[in-house]
Amino acid sequence: MSAQALAGRVALVTGAGKGGGIGTAVCRALAARGADIAFTHRGQLDEDAEGGPSSLELELHAAGVRALALPVDLREPAAAPQLVELVASRLGTPSILVNNAAHSVPAGFATLDAHALDDHYAVNVRAPVLLACDVARRHPAGAPGRIVNLVSGQSLGPMPGELPYATTKGALETFTRQLAAEVAALGITVNAVNPGPTDTGWMDEPTRRALRERFPTGRLGTAQDAARLVAWLCSDDAGWVTGQVVGSEGGFVRG
């Protein structure tokens, strides 16, 4: 892709508050291709971290694109339509949506309750579904549109101890395939990316060692690995790819 492959397009990326996270890497990758960027973060919780949203917003401006950092609580039912309206009023209607934000608190059958399940559902299902539908309703028919959802390989095997997370992310995979068929005639593609185990700062050293042995390349996935795939799916080159869950796992071995 050329450096201006996405020039003139507005991208909305959720969950880009962490300096080493996939959302931040996606913002950089899309901006490097000329897209203007609006991204959400968790407010002060992310501002207090190194390389937080204020730093990213300045970095994107310096790269020559318009950028907008938005503190948003995606657990709120009204957050999605308000977010799309705000981005449309400030930057223009987004033609690219990357649903990266996720809620994950370990729980198995012995401890799972309604509150935990609802919290996961709100961020991992309701928010991305409502955002995608709102973006699609505003989309001018025939123009290229791109929706990319981040998932975690739920269809490839179980995630012991992650019952609410796996359940809700699995629902997002199903939504990806369903929405792709409904909005294809508008010129919108809808895909999901499974980045596999990605070293974004959450792993301790024993976890890194254990996972590294299961990668044939001998290294862990990085946020940039996932971001490159997301950026390609958002390009015109990927216009014939839709309804797919695409792995970017470096040959990660399960089991």
C-alpha positions in Angstrom: 0.0 0.0 0.0 1.1 3.5 -0.7 1.7 6.1 2.0 -1.6 7.8 1.0 -3.7 4.7 0.3 -6.3 5.8 2.9 -6.0 9.6 2.4 -9.4 11.4 2.9 -10.9 8.6 4.9 -11.8 8.8 8.6 -11.1 5.8 10.9 -12.6 5.2 14.3 -10.5 2.8 16.5 -11.7 1.8 19.9 -9.4 0.9 22.8 -6.3 2.7 21.8 -5.2 4.0 25.2 -2.2 1.8 25.9 1.2 2.7 24.4 2.1 -0.9 23.5 -1.4 -2.1 22.6 -2.9 -3.3 19.4 -5.3 -0.3 19.2 -2.4 2.2 19.3 -0.5 0.2 16.7 -3.6 0.2 14.4 -3.9 4.0 14.8 -0.3 4.4 13.7 -0.6 2.0 10.8 -3.8 3.7 9.4 -2.3 7.2 9.9 0.8 6.1 8.0 -1.5 5.4 5.1 -3.1 8.8 5.3 -6.3 8.1 7.3 -7.6 10.7 9.8 -7.9 9.0 13.2 -10.5 9.1 16.0 -9.7 6.7 18.9 -11.3 5.9 22.2 -9.6 5.3 25.5 -10.5 4.8 29.2 -9.8 8.3 30.4 -7.5 8.9 33.3 -6.8 5.2 33.7 -5.0 5.3 30.3 -3.6 8.9 30.7 -1.6 7.7 33.7 0.1 5.0 31.7 3.3 5.6 29.7 2.6 6.5 26.1 -1.0 7.3 26.8 -3.7 8.8 24.6 -2.5 12.4 24.8 0.9 11.4 23.5 -0.6 9.3 20.7 -2.9 12.2 19.6 0.1 14.5 19.3 2.1 11.8 17.5 -0.7 11.3 14.9 -0.9 15.1 14.4 2.8 15.2 13.8 2.4 12.4 11.2 0.3 14.8 9.2 -3.3 13.6 9.8 -6.1 14.8 11.9 -6.5 13.0 15.2 -9.0 13.0 18.0 -8.6 11.2 21.4 -11.9 10.5 23.0 -12.4 9.2 26.6 -15.4 6.9 26.4 -17.0 4.3 28.7 -18.2 1.7 26.2 -20.2 0.0 29.0 -22.8 2.8 28.7 -25.7 1.9 26.4 -25.7 5.3 24.8 -22.0 5.4 24.2 -21.9 4.0 20.7 -24.4 6.3 18.9 -23.0 9.3 20.7 -19.4 8.4 19.7 -20.2 8.0 16.0 -22.1 11.3 16.0 -19.2 13.1 17.7 -16.6 11.7 15.3 -18.8 12.6 12.3 -19.2 16.2 13.6 -15.5 16.7 14.3 -13.7 14.7 11.5 -16.4 13.5 9.2 -18.4 10.3 9.0 -16.1 7.3 9.6 -15.7 4.9 6.7 -13.3 2.7 8.7 -14.2 1.1 12.1 -11.8 -1.0 14.1 -13.5 -2.6 17.1 -10.5 -3.3 19.2 -11.6 -2.4 22.8 -12.2 -5.4 25.0 -13.2 -6.3 28.5 -11.5 -9.3 30.1 -11.7 -10.5 33.7 -10.9 -14.2 34.3 -13.9 -16.3 35.4 -14.9 -20.0 35.0 -18.2 -21.7 35.6 -17.6 -21.8 39.4 -17.5 -18.0 39.8 -19.3 -16.6 36.8 -22.3 -14.4 37.7 -24.7 -12.1 35.8 -22.7 -9.0 36.6 -19.5 -10.3 35.2 -21.3 -11.6 32.1 -23.1 -8.3 31.5 -19.8 -6.3 31.8 -18.2 -8.5 29.1 -21.3 -8.4 26.9 -21.5 -4.6 27.1 -17.9 -4.0 25.8 -17.3 -7.1 23.7 -20.6 -7.4 22.0 -23.1 -4.6 22.4 -20.7 -1.7 21.8 -19.0 -3.1 18.6 -22.4 -4.2 17.2 -24.0 -0.8 17.8 -21.0 1.0 16.4 -20.9 -1.1 13.3 -24.6 -0.7 12.6 -24.4 3.0 13.2 -21.5 3.4 10.8 -23.2 1.2 8.2 -26.4 3.3 8.4 -24.5 6.5 7.7 -22.4 5.0 4.8 -23.0 6.3 1.3 -23.8 3.3 -0.9 -21.0 2.3 -3.2 -18.2 4.0 -1.4 -15.5 1.7 0.2 -16.2 1.0 3.8 -14.3 -1.2 6.2 -15.2 -2.8 9.6 -12.7 -4.9 11.4 -13.4 -6.7 14.7 -10.6 -8.0 17.0 -11.2 -11.5 18.3 -9.0 -14.1 20.0 -9.4 -17.5 18.3 -12.5 -18.6 20.2 -13.6 -20.8 17.3 -10.2 -22.6 17.3 -10.3 -24.0 20.9 -11.3 -23.4 24.5 -9.8 -20.7 26.8 -10.0 -22.3 30.2 -10.9 -19.8 32.9 -12.0 -17.2 30.4 -15.7 -18.2 30.1 -17.3 -14.7 29.8 -14.6 -13.4 27.5 -14.6 -16.4 25.2 -18.4 -16.4 25.0 -18.7 -12.8 24.1 -15.8 -12.7 21.6 -17.3 -15.8 20.0 -20.5 -13.9 19.5 -18.4 -11.1 17.8 -17.1 -13.7 15.3 -20.7 -14.7 14.5 -21.7 -11.1 14.1 -18.8 -10.5 11.7 -20.1 -13.1 9.3 -23.8 -12.0 9.7 -23.2 -8.3 9.2 -20.8 -8.9 6.2 -23.7 -10.4 4.2 -26.1 -7.6 5.2 -23.9 -4.6 4.2 -21.9 -6.0 1.2 -24.2 -4.2 -1.2 -23.3 -0.9 0.4 -19.6 -1.4 -0.4 -18.7 -2.3 3.2 -16.5 -5.3 4.1 -16.7 -6.8 7.5 -13.9 -9.0 8.8 -12.4 -10.1 12.1 -8.7 -10.5 13.0 -7.4 -13.0 15.5 -3.9 -11.9 16.5 -3.2 -14.8 18.7 -1.1 -14.4 21.9 0.4 -10.9 21.5 3.0 -9.4 23.8 1.4 -6.0 24.6 2.7 -5.8 28.1 0.3 -8.1 29.9 2.6 -11.1 30.0 5.0 -12.0 32.8 8.3 -13.7 31.9 7.2 -17.3 32.7 4.2 -16.7 30.4 6.4 -15.3 27.6 8.7 -18.4 27.9 5.9 -20.9 27.8 4.1 -19.2 24.8 7.3 -18.6 22.9 7.9 -22.4 22.7 4.6 -22.7 20.8 5.6 -20.3 18.0 7.6 -21.9 15.2 9.3 -18.6 14.6 10.6 -18.6 18.1 9.1 -15.2 18.9 5.9 -13.8 20.2 3.4 -11.8 18.2 3.6 -8.0 18.4 1.0 -5.3 18.2 2.5 -4.3 14.9 2.0 -7.7 13.4 -1.8 -7.4 14.0 -1.9 -3.8 12.9 -0.4 -4.6 9.5 -3.1 -7.1 8.8 -5.8 -4.7 10.0 -4.5 -1.9 7.8 -4.5 -4.2 4.8 -8.1 -5.2 5.5 -9.0 -1.5 5.6 -7.4 -0.9 2.2 -8.9 -1.1 -1.3 -6.7 -4.1 -2.0 -8.9 -6.1 0.4 -12.2 -5.1 -1.2 -13.0 -8.7 -2.1 -12.4 -10.1 1.4 -15.4 -10.1 3.7 -17.1 -12.2 6.3 -13.8 -13.8 7.3 -12.0 -14.4 10.6 -8.4 -14.0 9.6 -5.6 -15.3 11.8 -2.3 -13.5 12.3 -0.7 -15.9 14.7 2.7 -16.7 13.2 1.8 -20.4 13.2 0.9 -20.6 16.9 0.5 -24.2 18.0 -2.5 -25.0 20.1 -3.1 -28.0 22.3 
